[in-house]
């Protein structure tokens, strides 16, 4: 099963494709970047087109999306993230992909056993699960891989039932 993991963001959206079979394998990684001087519709279009390209090239079976974590003191960034997530969800619908949404805490607990794991702990856990010699960079790629790995764990648990 191929899983497309996505760490959403207006400036940088991390995208990873893993193969979840007997072994977990990293197939693809990318950060879809936009620039602040671009209009919001243009930035959302870049994210949608980037995702569509990854879907077309890698044919994932499902998309795993990290749900929004919005701090109360930054409502504007929450609105921006909501727009990005809307574009991602529309892309999932149009491409007829299955969707798994996971919270940041669920990702951390799944990969490290600790819901408040640090970025460094997460990087090591992702590298270990994918049998990589060092953590992925940048952090948006690591986060997308962690989301994909969490989805792989959820799917594996469901198949055991």
Secondary structure, 3 states (H helix, E strand, C coil): CEEEEEECCCCEEEEEEEEECCCEEEEEEEEEECCCCCCHHHHHHHHHHHHHHHHHHHCCCEEEEECCCCCCCCHHHHHHHHHHHHHHHHHHHHCCCEEEEECHHHHHHHHHCCCCCCHHHHHHHHHHHCCCCCCCCCHHHHHHHHHHHHHHHHHHHHHHC
